[in-house]
Amino acid sequence: MEYLLAFLVGGVLCVIGQLLIDLTKLTPARILVIYVTAGVILTAVGLYGPLVDFAGAGATVPLTGFGYALATGVQEGIQQHGLIGALSGGVTATAAGIAAAIFFGYIVALVSKSHDKS
């Protein structure tokens, strides 16, 4: 059942993103920023944590989950280190994801042939 819930919640988040791409003039970069910011805001008001508890990876894997990880990292950093934790907590909590994105982006850049859109 937990796989079905994760699939459904993650699918709904992806459908919303696809609708934003298809029905608005927003660029993918702006949609990315909206999703990450929404994850931070929903975490700050206490709505995203229960969604993560309900859907698991369906809520933590999409970009809103990155915002959730940033916000929870900042909260933990503030509790442990005060104001300095506000600056370092988010980076500490998301370091593995950032490192993986850089590593796999580099691998894809080595394998693929990039070219201009012309």
LINGI-V196666 format. One record per residue. N is the residue number from 1. OMEGA is omega in radians with two decimals (NA if undefined). Layout:
N,OMEGA
N,OMEGA
This chain:
1,-3.12
2,3.08
3,3.12
4,3.12
5,3.11
6,3.13
7,-3.10
8,-3.13
9,3.09
10,3.10
11,3.11
12,3.10
13,3.11
14,3.11
15,3.10
16,3.10
17,3.13
18,3.09
19,3.08
20,3.11
21,-3.03
22,-2.96
23,3.13
24,3.08
25,3.11
26,3.08
27,3.09
28,3.12
29,3.12
30,3.10
31,3.07
32,-3.13
33,3.11
34,-3.12
35,-3.14
36,3.13
37,3.10
38,3.09
39,3.12
40,-3.10
41,3.14
42,3.06
43,-3.11
44,-3.14
45,3.04
46,-3.13
47,-3.05
48,3.11
49,3.08
50,3.09
51,3.09
52,3.10
53,-3.11
54,-2.97
55,3.12
56,-3.08
57,3.09
58,3.11
59,-3.09
60,-3.09
61,3.11
62,-3.07
63,3.08
64,3.07
65,3.07
66,3.06
67,3.08
68,3.13
69,3.09
70,-3.09
71,3.13
72,3.07
73,3.10
74,3.12
75,3.13
76,3.13
77,3.11
78,3.13
79,-3.08
80,-2.97
81,-3.13
82,-3.05
83,3.10
84,3.10
85,3.09
86,-3.13
87,-3.04
88,-3.04
89,-3.13
90,-3.14
91,3.13
92,-3.09
93,-3.07
94,-3.06
95,-3.12
96,3.12
97,3.12
98,3.13
99,3.12
100,3.13
101,3.12
102,-3.11
103,-3.10
104,3.03
105,3.09
106,3.12
107,3.13
108,3.12
109,3.11
110,-3.04
111,-3.03
112,3.09
113,3.13
114,3.11
115,3.11
116,3.14
117,-3.08
118,NA
